[in-house]
Amino acid sequence: MKDDEMYPRRKDEKKRQMFDSSEAQKAIENVLDDQTMDALLKAADRGLINRMHGIIESGKESALLLADTDDGLAAVKIYMKRAGAFREMYRYLKGDKRFRNLKNDRRNIINEWAKKEFKNLKKASNIVRCPEVYGLQENVLVMEFIGEDFRPYPKLKDVNIENPESALKQTLDKIKALWIQEEIVHGDLSEYNILVEKDSLAWIDFSQGVHKSHPEAENLLERDVKNVVNFFNSQGAETKTENALDHVFSNS
């Protein structure tokens, strides 16, 4: 039998070994295309992941999965090759000076989008609590799982904040430091993209983040500030949006 005839059998066996149950394999295969499954297998070959447990959450543009690694649990974020927003992704990538000679095709854009979040998380980790990145394989990003007992920590929107004024000040300071020191903006910061990790806040979902030189960067920065001010004020803080913007944009 030829090698290329044997390969599908070896591939199927690798899949079975990678999933902790047939139910998990079926659930994940239902949301992934063949190219992405190949990337997942390559990530396993590189030692980035061991066994897959299943899907934490899934949306139109990405799915978040839970996996074992040699060092414990990891979150595996997979950016969908069929994502309908890839043209908007191209617009954000094209304006970011870190991504030059960008090819305008779906597969390349999705892979570069994954690379952008990888880069953003690397820089953001110098300023804020966010997932540590372990590795990237095409459109598959392997990073730290922020949670316990196989569950992510709760999102900010689902938690009552004891001292919202203090939490808001800390968040605004981090937004400003990320902007000035690392020259990036989260771009989609809100109570939906912040986890409450015991007594601290952990930022997630940095895929929309852009470099300070991006033509939309200041608009995204302003949106982030308004989002967090509106949320913390709804929890009892009394900070004016204008004052928060002045603070973040000062000396920028």
Phi, psi and omega in degrees: 000138182287156180301319183290341175278332178282332187304313179304325179292317178297320180296316179297322179292320178298321177299312182299323180289333185279334183260143183280351177199159177293331178294318178296317179299315182295317181297318182287319180297333181291338182251355183248144173274171185298320180297321180290322177297322176297319179296323178295319178294323178294322177298322177293319178299327180281354181084011179288327179222157175251274182250146179263137180260327182150188186265130174280310175201156183219138178229194182287329186256338183204164174230142179248122184243160179250135183217157171272145170230177177297337183255007180124201182285149176223154172264133180244111180262124182244123181269121188293129178293337181264013182306127183287344184265020186294334177290323175292323176301318181300320180296318179290322179291317184298327181277356182263120186296346179284348183236095181252162180055043183282128177276134184270064172228153190304310185298315181295319181296315180297318179296320178290327177297318176297319179296325180296315178295322176304311180296317181298318180294322178301314181287318183297329182297343176284345186240315188238163171284119180208170181298134172287134180270136181258327181175165182226134175227098182057249181258020181244115180252123179254127185212174180299138173269118180262095182175190177206158181054040177066015178235136175293154175297155184295152176283155182304326182295340184257010185235141173275125183271126182291318181231079186297328181295315179294318180296321178295315180300316179298319181294316178296322178297321179291319177302314181294315181296322178296321180290313185279313187276319182257350176060039172225162175235142180301311174091344180211037185282131178194181178295349178274341184242025174231127177261148176261104182260089183058253183257014182228167180251134180242125181272140179228176175058071181262016186295330181275355182298143181228164176288155182303333182279351180298139181299339179261001189301312183292325176295319178293321177299314179298320179296318178301314181299312181298321180298312184287326177296314180299319181292307184294329175294326177292341179266357177124353176289162183226045181265131177283140181302320181299319179293321178296318179294318178300319180296314184289321184276347181293138181057029180260000000 
